[in-house]
Amino acid sequence: MPNFDTHFYKSSIFIVILSLCLYIFGNFYIPLYGKLTVSLVEHLQSLFLLFMCCYTYYYAKNVKNHVNLYKFWIWTIFWWFMLFGRGISWGRDFFPDVPRFYYKIIASIIMAIPMLSIFLPTIRREIARRYKYETIPVWHLFFAFLFLGIADTAEHRRLGYQWLVLDPERKDLIEELMEIPCLLSLALTTFYLQKNEQKRLNKTC
């Protein structure tokens, strides 16, 4: 069984405060400027996801002597890139005149790579090892799933929508703003795992 870290870190407090600020400002203060504000938030998210791709690749290069670790982090890059692809609608945001059929092919390929590569023996072994022996940051993962659900509520008008989106015209903005703490929580989970991993590697040196 994995070890669960239930400590409520300062970064977790930051996520809570940030989400409350985004909720208040998104519903009352941030001007929409048509769809310009929503597009700006989307592009900032995309840049952040590209940064996580580059950062994770940089980290993977530092552990390339440990084959299983290297392959695992390369695998996580595919997940970050998949989120990036989804964020830009697989490229449709920049080339809207291209038939949707081609974007469905692009989406299928980008999504298939991380999902199918999970069946590679090296990846499965590393996932199993981490599940058994690594420490899991409970609050980081909880917030990642929580705000993913909140963003989904805003997007699909699920239960609680009326308390989340106070002005229907701001639905898209609230959805994008609630994705920010979700992505930050995923990044914090990544940093947490890498920090503990480096401590373990340094001890074995």
C-alpha positions as CSV (number, residue, x, y, z in Angstrom):
1,M,0.0,0.0,0.0
2,P,1.2,3.5,-0.7
3,N,2.1,6.1,2.0
4,F,-0.3,9.0,2.2
5,D,1.0,12.4,3.0
6,T,-2.0,14.3,4.5
7,H,0.0,17.4,5.5
8,F,-1.7,20.6,4.5
9,Y,1.2,22.5,3.0
10,K,1.4,26.2,2.3
11,S,1.0,25.5,-1.4
12,S,-2.4,23.9,-0.5
13,I,-3.4,27.0,1.3
14,F,-2.4,29.0,-1.7
15,I,-4.6,26.8,-4.0
16,V,-7.6,27.4,-1.7
17,I,-7.1,31.2,-1.5
18,L,-6.4,31.4,-5.3
19,S,-9.6,29.5,-6.1
20,L,-11.7,31.7,-3.9
21,C,-10.2,34.8,-5.5
22,L,-10.8,33.4,-9.0
23,Y,-14.4,32.6,-8.1
24,I,-15.1,36.1,-6.7
25,F,-13.3,38.0,-9.4
26,G,-14.6,35.8,-12.2
27,N,-18.2,36.3,-11.2
28,F,-18.0,40.0,-10.3
29,Y,-15.0,41.9,-11.4
30,I,-13.0,40.6,-14.4
31,P,-14.3,42.2,-17.6
32,L,-15.2,39.8,-20.5
33,Y,-14.3,42.0,-23.5
34,G,-16.4,39.7,-25.6
35,K,-14.5,36.4,-25.7
36,L,-11.1,38.1,-25.4
37,T,-10.6,37.4,-21.7
38,V,-11.6,33.8,-22.0
39,S,-9.1,33.3,-24.9
40,L,-6.4,35.0,-22.9
41,V,-6.9,32.6,-19.9
42,E,-6.9,29.7,-22.3
43,H,-3.6,30.8,-23.9
44,L,-2.0,31.3,-20.5
45,Q,-3.0,27.8,-19.6
46,S,-1.6,26.4,-22.8
47,L,1.7,28.2,-22.1
48,F,1.8,26.7,-18.6
49,L,1.2,23.2,-20.0
50,L,4.0,23.7,-22.5
51,F,6.3,24.9,-19.7
52,M,5.4,21.7,-17.8
53,C,6.3,19.6,-20.9
54,C,9.7,21.3,-21.1
55,Y,10.4,21.2,-17.4
56,T,9.5,17.5,-17.2
57,Y,11.8,16.8,-20.1
58,Y,14.6,18.7,-18.4
59,Y,14.1,16.7,-15.2
60,A,13.9,13.4,-17.1
61,K,17.3,14.2,-18.7
62,N,18.8,14.5,-15.1
63,V,17.6,10.9,-14.3
64,K,18.4,9.3,-17.6
65,N,20.9,7.0,-15.9
66,H,17.9,5.4,-14.2
67,V,16.1,3.9,-17.1
68,N,12.8,3.2,-15.4
69,L,12.6,6.7,-14.0
70,Y,13.6,8.3,-17.3
71,K,10.9,6.4,-19.2
72,F,8.3,7.2,-16.6
73,W,8.9,11.0,-16.8
74,I,9.0,10.9,-20.6
75,W,5.6,9.1,-20.4
76,T,4.3,12.0,-18.2
77,I,5.3,14.5,-20.8
78,F,2.8,12.8,-23.2
79,W,0.1,13.5,-20.6
80,W,1.0,17.1,-20.3
81,F,1.1,17.5,-24.0
82,M,-2.3,15.8,-24.3
83,L,-3.7,18.4,-21.9
84,F,-2.0,21.1,-24.0
85,G,-3.6,19.7,-27.1
86,R,-7.1,19.6,-25.5
87,G,-6.6,23.2,-24.3
88,I,-6.0,24.5,-27.9
89,S,-8.8,22.2,-29.2
90,W,-6.1,20.1,-31.0
91,G,-5.1,23.1,-33.1
92,R,-8.6,24.2,-34.1
93,D,-8.2,27.4,-32.2
94,F,-5.5,28.6,-34.6
95,F,-6.8,27.0,-37.8
96,P,-10.6,27.1,-37.5
97,D,-11.2,26.6,-41.3
98,V,-9.6,23.1,-41.4
99,P,-12.3,20.4,-41.4
100,R,-13.0,18.9,-38.0
101,F,-12.3,15.4,-39.3
102,Y,-8.6,16.1,-39.3
103,Y,-8.6,17.4,-35.7
104,K,-10.4,14.2,-34.6
105,I,-7.5,12.3,-36.1
106,I,-4.9,14.5,-34.3
107,A,-6.8,14.2,-31.0
108,S,-7.0,10.4,-31.4
109,I,-3.3,10.1,-31.9
110,I,-2.3,12.5,-29.1
111,M,-4.6,10.8,-26.7
112,A,-3.7,7.2,-27.7
113,I,0.1,7.7,-27.1
114,P,0.0,8.1,-23.3
115,M,-3.0,5.7,-22.9
116,L,-1.5,2.9,-24.9
117,S,2.0,3.3,-23.6
118,I,0.7,2.5,-20.1
119,F,0.8,-1.1,-21.2
120,L,4.5,-1.0,-21.7
121,P,6.2,-3.3,-19.1
122,T,8.6,-0.6,-18.0
123,I,5.8,1.9,-17.4
124,R,3.6,-0.6,-15.6
125,R,6.4,-1.7,-13.3
126,E,7.3,1.9,-12.4
127,I,3.6,2.8,-11.7
128,A,3.3,-0.3,-9.5
129,R,6.5,0.6,-7.7
130,R,5.4,4.1,-7.0
131,Y,2.0,2.9,-5.8
132,K,3.6,0.5,-3.3
133,Y,6.5,2.5,-2.0
134,E,6.2,6.2,-2.9
135,T,4.5,8.9,-0.7
136,I,1.4,10.4,-2.3
137,P,0.4,14.0,-1.6
138,V,-3.3,13.6,-0.7
139,W,-4.3,17.3,-0.8
140,H,-2.6,18.0,-4.1
141,L,-4.4,15.2,-5.8
142,F,-7.7,16.0,-4.0
143,F,-7.6,19.6,-5.2
144,A,-6.7,18.4,-8.8
145,F,-9.8,16.2,-9.0
146,L,-12.0,18.7,-7.1
147,F,-11.4,21.6,-9.4
148,L,-11.6,19.3,-12.4
149,G,-15.1,18.5,-11.2
150,I,-15.9,22.1,-10.6
151,A,-14.7,23.2,-14.0
152,D,-16.8,20.3,-15.5
153,T,-19.8,21.6,-13.5
154,A,-19.4,25.0,-15.1
155,E,-19.0,23.6,-18.6
156,H,-21.9,21.1,-18.6
157,R,-24.2,22.9,-16.1
158,R,-24.2,20.1,-13.6
159,L,-25.6,20.1,-10.1
160,G,-24.5,23.2,-8.2
161,Y,-24.1,25.2,-11.4
162,Q,-26.3,28.0,-10.2
163,W,-24.1,28.7,-7.2
164,L,-20.9,28.4,-9.2
165,V,-21.8,30.6,-12.2
166,L,-23.8,33.6,-11.0
167,D,-24.1,35.2,-14.5
168,P,-24.7,32.8,-17.4
169,E,-22.6,35.1,-19.7
170,R,-19.6,34.2,-17.5
171,K,-19.9,30.5,-17.8
172,D,-16.9,30.0,-20.1
173,L,-14.8,32.3,-18.0
174,I,-15.6,30.5,-14.7
175,E,-14.9,27.2,-16.4
176,E,-11.4,28.3,-17.5
177,L,-10.6,30.0,-14.2
178,M,-11.5,26.9,-12.2
179,E,-9.1,24.8,-14.4
180,I,-6.2,27.0,-13.1
181,P,-6.1,25.5,-9.6
182,C,-6.6,22.0,-11.1
183,L,-3.5,22.4,-13.3
184,L,-1.5,24.0,-10.5
185,S,-2.4,21.0,-8.2
186,L,-1.2,18.6,-10.9
187,A,2.1,20.5,-11.2
188,L,2.5,20.6,-7.4
189,T,2.0,16.8,-7.4
190,T,4.7,16.5,-10.0
191,F,7.1,18.7,-8.1
192,Y,6.4,16.7,-4.9
193,L,7.2,13.4,-6.5
194,Q,10.3,14.7,-8.1
195,K,11.6,16.3,-4.8
196,N,11.1,13.0,-2.9
197,E,12.7,11.1,-5.8
198,Q,15.8,13.3,-5.7
199,K,16.1,12.8,-2.0
200,R,16.0,9.0,-2.5
201,L,18.6,9.1,-5.3
202,N,20.9,11.3,-3.3
203,K,20.9,8.9,-0.4
204,T,21.8,6.0,-2.7
205,C,24.8,7.9,-4.2
